[in-house]
C-alpha cells in the first residue's frame, strides 16, 4: 500500500480536553494521533479495549492477538463519567467488531477524601448512569459490547470494605443493565474475589488493585471464550 497517497479525513472526531486534572487528558493527543492513522488509512479494527489503568497496563496482544487488530484505549485514572464522553471518539468511530469496556473503581476514591465527603449512593448513581449511557451508545451503533465487572480491592480496612460493598452493588446493577441492553457481562469479580466475598484474592495483585500476570491470566481465561463467541457470530 502507498501510505503517502492518503489525506487525513475531515470527519475524524476529537474528544475534548476536560481540564480540572482529568486523567483522560493525559493521553488525549496520543489517542488523537493513533485514531487518525486508523481512520484515515481505513485500517480494520477487530477489538477496542477501553477503561482505566487496569486496561491501560494490560499487555493485550500477549493474550488476544489471534483475534486480529487489538486497540488499547485504556487511561490510568479514568472514571466512568469521562469515559462516556470519549466513547464515540475512542471506540465508535474506529468501527471495531467488538469492544471490551471496564471502568468504575476510580470513581470510588472520592469516598476517602475527608475534605470533600461523598456518600456511596452518590457514587453509585453517577457510575451506573454512566454505564447506562455507554450501553445506549453501543446499542445505537449496533456494537458488540462486552462490559466487564469492577474488580474487588484487597483492602481490609473499614474504608476498603465499604468500597468493596459498593463494587458489589455496581456489578449487580451492571449485570442487569447488560441484560437489558443486550450486551455481554464479563464477570471477573466472582473469579477474583477471596472467600470473604469482598476483597481480592491474595496472589493476583502486588498493590491490591492492579492485577499482575496471575490476575491478568485469570481475566484472559474468562474473557477469551466470550470474545470467541462474539467474533465467531460476526463471521457468520
C-alpha positions as CSV (number, residue, x, y, z in Angstrom):
1,X,0.0,0.0,0.0
2,X,1.2,3.5,-0.8
3,X,0.7,5.2,2.6
4,X,1.6,8.6,1.2
5,X,-1.4,8.6,-1.1
6,X,-4.0,9.4,1.6
7,X,-5.0,12.6,3.3
8,X,-6.4,12.9,6.8
9,X,-10.2,12.5,6.9
10,X,-12.1,15.7,7.8
11,X,-14.7,13.7,9.6
12,X,-12.5,12.5,12.5
13,X,-14.0,13.1,15.9
14,X,-11.7,14.5,18.6
15,X,-12.9,14.2,22.2
16,X,-12.2,17.4,24.2
17,X,-9.7,18.0,26.9
18,X,-11.7,18.0,30.1
19,X,-9.4,20.1,32.3
20,X,-9.5,20.1,36.2
21,X,-6.9,17.4,36.3
22,X,-8.9,14.8,34.4
23,X,-6.8,11.7,33.8
24,X,-8.2,11.3,30.3
25,X,-6.4,14.4,29.2
26,X,-3.0,12.6,29.8
27,X,-3.4,10.5,26.6
28,X,-5.7,12.7,24.5
29,X,-3.1,13.8,21.9
30,X,-1.7,10.3,21.7
31,X,-5.1,8.8,21.0
32,X,-6.0,11.5,18.6
33,X,-2.9,10.7,16.5
34,X,-3.5,7.0,16.7
35,X,-7.2,7.3,15.8
36,X,-6.2,9.5,12.8
37,X,-3.9,6.7,11.4
38,X,-6.6,4.0,11.8
39,X,-9.4,6.1,10.3
40,X,-7.5,7.9,7.5
41,X,-5.9,4.7,6.3
42,X,-9.1,2.6,6.6
43,X,-7.5,0.1,8.9
44,X,-10.0,-2.6,10.1
45,X,-10.1,-2.8,13.9
46,X,-11.2,-6.0,15.5
47,X,-11.4,-5.2,19.2
48,X,-11.1,-2.0,21.2
49,X,-10.4,-2.2,24.9
50,X,-11.4,0.9,26.8
51,X,-11.1,1.6,30.5
52,X,-8.8,2.8,33.2
53,X,-5.3,1.7,34.4
54,X,-6.3,-2.0,34.6
55,X,-6.8,-1.8,30.8
56,X,-4.0,0.6,30.2
57,X,-1.4,-1.6,31.8
58,X,-2.7,-4.9,30.2
59,X,-0.3,-6.3,27.6
60,X,-3.3,-7.2,25.4
61,X,-1.6,-8.6,22.4
62,X,0.1,-11.2,24.6
63,X,-3.4,-12.7,25.1
64,X,-5.7,-11.6,22.3
65,X,-3.5,-11.3,19.1
66,X,-5.3,-14.3,17.5
67,X,-8.5,-12.1,17.4
68,X,-6.9,-9.6,15.0
69,X,-6.0,-5.9,15.5
70,X,-6.4,-5.1,19.2
71,X,-6.6,-1.4,20.1
72,X,-6.0,-0.3,23.7
73,X,-7.7,2.9,24.7
74,X,-7.2,2.5,28.5
75,X,-6.2,5.5,30.5
76,X,-4.8,5.2,34.0
77,X,-7.1,7.1,36.4
78,X,-10.0,7.4,34.0
79,X,-13.5,7.5,35.5
80,X,-16.9,6.3,34.2
81,X,-18.4,9.7,33.6
82,X,-15.5,10.8,31.5
83,X,-15.2,7.6,29.6
84,X,-18.8,8.2,28.4
85,X,-17.6,11.4,26.8
86,X,-14.8,9.8,24.9
87,X,-16.6,6.6,23.9
88,X,-17.7,8.0,20.5
89,X,-14.2,9.2,19.6
90,X,-12.1,6.4,21.0
91,X,-14.4,3.4,20.2
92,X,-17.3,4.0,17.9
93,X,-15.6,6.0,15.1
94,X,-13.0,3.2,14.9
95,X,-15.8,0.8,13.9
96,X,-14.4,-2.3,15.8
97,X,-16.0,-5.7,15.5
98,X,-16.3,-5.7,19.3
99,X,-15.5,-3.5,22.4
100,X,-14.4,-4.6,25.8
101,X,-15.1,-1.9,28.5
102,X,-14.2,-1.8,32.1
103,X,-14.4,1.2,34.4
104,X,-15.7,2.4,37.7
105,X,-13.2,1.8,40.5
106,X,-11.6,5.3,40.2
107,X,-14.9,6.9,40.9
108,X,-14.8,5.4,44.4
109,X,-11.7,7.1,45.6
110,X,-13.6,10.3,46.4
111,X,-15.1,8.4,49.3
112,X,-11.7,8.6,51.0
113,X,-11.4,12.4,50.8
114,X,-12.0,13.9,54.3
115,X,-12.1,17.4,52.8
116,X,-14.9,16.6,50.3
117,X,-17.0,13.8,51.8
118,X,-19.1,11.9,49.3
119,X,-21.6,9.2,50.1
120,X,-21.7,5.8,48.4
121,X,-25.2,6.4,47.0
122,X,-24.0,9.5,45.0
123,X,-21.1,7.5,43.5
124,X,-23.3,4.5,42.8
125,X,-25.8,6.8,40.9
126,X,-23.0,8.5,38.9
127,X,-21.3,5.3,37.8
128,X,-24.5,3.4,36.9
129,X,-25.9,6.3,35.0
130,X,-22.6,6.3,33.0
131,X,-22.9,2.6,32.4
132,X,-26.4,3.1,31.0
133,X,-25.2,5.8,28.7
134,X,-22.3,3.7,27.4
135,X,-24.7,0.8,26.8
136,X,-27.1,3.1,25.0
137,X,-24.3,4.4,22.7
138,X,-23.2,0.8,21.9
139,X,-26.8,-0.3,21.2
140,X,-27.5,2.6,18.9
141,X,-24.3,1.8,16.9
142,X,-25.1,-1.9,16.8
143,X,-21.7,-2.5,18.5
144,X,-21.0,-5.8,20.2
145,X,-20.1,-4.7,23.8
146,X,-18.5,-6.9,26.4
147,X,-18.8,-4.9,29.7
148,X,-16.6,-6.1,32.5
149,X,-17.2,-6.2,36.2
150,X,-15.3,-3.9,38.6
151,X,-12.6,-5.9,40.4
152,X,-12.5,-6.2,44.2
153,X,-9.8,-4.4,46.0
154,X,-7.5,-6.2,48.5
155,X,-8.1,-3.7,51.4
156,X,-9.3,-5.0,54.8
157,X,-9.8,-1.5,56.3
158,X,-13.2,-0.2,57.0
159,X,-12.9,2.2,54.0
160,X,-11.8,-0.7,51.8
161,X,-14.7,-2.9,52.9
162,X,-17.1,-0.1,52.2
163,X,-15.6,0.3,48.8
164,X,-15.9,-3.4,48.1
165,X,-19.5,-3.5,49.1
166,X,-20.1,-0.6,46.7
167,X,-18.3,-2.6,44.0
168,X,-20.7,-5.5,44.6
169,X,-23.7,-3.1,44.1
170,X,-22.2,-1.7,40.9
171,X,-21.6,-5.1,39.4
172,X,-25.1,-6.3,40.3
173,X,-26.5,-3.3,38.5
174,X,-24.2,-3.6,35.6
175,X,-25.1,-7.2,35.1
176,X,-28.8,-6.3,34.9
177,X,-28.1,-3.4,32.6
178,X,-26.2,-5.6,30.2
179,X,-29.2,-8.0,30.1
180,X,-31.5,-5.0,29.3
181,X,-29.3,-3.7,26.5
182,X,-28.2,-7.0,25.0
183,X,-24.5,-6.6,26.0
184,X,-22.3,-9.4,27.5
185,X,-21.5,-9.1,31.2
186,X,-18.0,-10.3,31.9
187,X,-17.8,-11.5,35.5
188,X,-14.2,-11.1,36.6
189,X,-15.3,-10.3,40.1
190,X,-16.5,-13.8,41.0
191,X,-13.3,-15.4,39.8
192,X,-11.0,-13.0,41.7
193,X,-12.7,-12.4,45.0
194,X,-11.5,-14.1,48.1
195,X,-13.7,-16.4,50.2
196,X,-14.9,-13.4,52.2
197,X,-16.9,-12.4,49.1
198,X,-15.5,-8.8,49.3
199,X,-11.7,-8.5,48.9
200,X,-9.5,-9.5,46.0
201,X,-7.9,-12.9,46.4
202,X,-4.3,-12.9,47.5
203,X,-1.7,-13.6,44.8
204,X,-3.4,-11.7,42.0
205,X,-2.0,-8.2,42.5
206,X,1.1,-6.6,44.0
207,X,-0.7,-3.5,45.2
208,X,-4.2,-4.9,45.9
209,X,-5.7,-3.1,42.9
210,X,-3.9,-3.7,39.7
211,X,-3.6,-7.3,38.5
212,X,-0.2,-8.7,37.8
213,X,0.4,-11.6,35.5
214,X,-1.6,-14.1,37.6
215,X,-4.6,-11.7,37.7
216,X,-4.4,-11.0,34.0
217,X,-4.1,-14.7,33.2
218,X,-7.3,-15.3,35.1
219,X,-9.1,-12.4,33.4
220,X,-8.0,-13.6,30.0
221,X,-9.3,-17.1,30.7
222,X,-12.7,-15.6,31.4
223,X,-12.8,-13.1,28.5
224,X,-11.3,-15.3,25.7
225,X,-14.3,-17.7,25.2
226,X,-16.7,-14.7,25.3
227,X,-14.7,-12.9,22.6
228,X,-14.6,-16.1,20.6
229,X,-18.4,-16.3,20.8
230,X,-18.9,-12.7,19.8
231,X,-16.5,-12.6,16.9
232,X,-17.4,-16.0,15.5
233,X,-21.0,-14.8,15.4
234,X,-19.8,-11.8,13.4
235,X,-18.2,-14.1,10.9
236,X,-21.5,-15.9,10.1
